[in-house]
Amino acid sequence: MQAIHPLLPATIPWHSIAVLPQPDGRCAVLKADAFRALEADAGLDVEVQASWAQRHGVFVTTAAACARPLGQQVPTRPEKCDEFF
């Protein structure tokens, strides 16, 4: 999850976020305490959304991250994330 790095003031250890694929193509995204500490230090909440699909025998994955100041509402669709950058 190094791609989230521009939203936070430090690099993110690979184990700070766990993505658990669900049968319907959505993914549960779990944040470790280290990730939550980075959010708190930056004064941000970071919403991470991920999905997957299989097309012609190939797995395709997508992920989006939205950063928002603490206390602001976050969008529910990844395509709306750019409102918060």
N, C-alpha and C positions, 0 to 999 in steps of 0.2 A: 504494500500500500504506500510505497514511496511517492506515488503521484499526488497524494494528499498534502505532501510537504509544503507547497506554496501557501497553504491556508494557515499553517502553524509555524511558530518560530524555531522549530527543531525538526530533525529527521525523525521518522517514525519507525521503531523496530518492527520487523516483519511480523512478530507475534502479537502486536498491539491490537490487531483487528482480526477477527475470525469470520469467515463467510461460509455459511452452511446452506448449500443448495437444497431447495424444496422441490417436490415432484411437479408442481405447477409452473416452474420456471422462475419463480421469485427466489430470493435468498434472504435468509436471516443474517443480519450483520451484528456481531457482538463486539463491543469495545472493552478492552482490558483496562485495568486501573491506570497503567502508564499512559494510555491514550487520553483518558479522562483528565489526568493531571496536566497534560499538554494543553488541552482545551481550557482548563481553569486558568493556567498561567497566561494564556493568550486572551482570556475574556471572551471566548467564543464557544458556541455549540456547533459541532460539525455533524451534519446528517449525511450518512453514507447509505446509498441505495445500490443494489446490485441485482442482476438477473442473468439467466442463462437460457440457451435454446440449443437444440441439436438440429443441424441442417445438413442433409446429404452426408451423414456420418461424421460431421465435424461439430465440435462444441464451440459455440460462440458465446462469449461473456461480455457484459457491459457493466460499468460502474459509474456512479456520479457522486460527487461530494458537494454539499452546500454548507458554507460557513455563514453564521449569523451571530451578531452580538448577543450575549446572554439576555434572555427575556423576550426576544423577538420570535414570532411564529415562523416556522420553516415550511416551505412548500411541500406538497405530497408527491409531486411528479418531478422526476429528474430534469425534464426539459425546462422547468421553471427555475432551476438552480442559478442561472446567470443573473437573476434579479438580486442576488445577495453577494455577488463578487465585486 
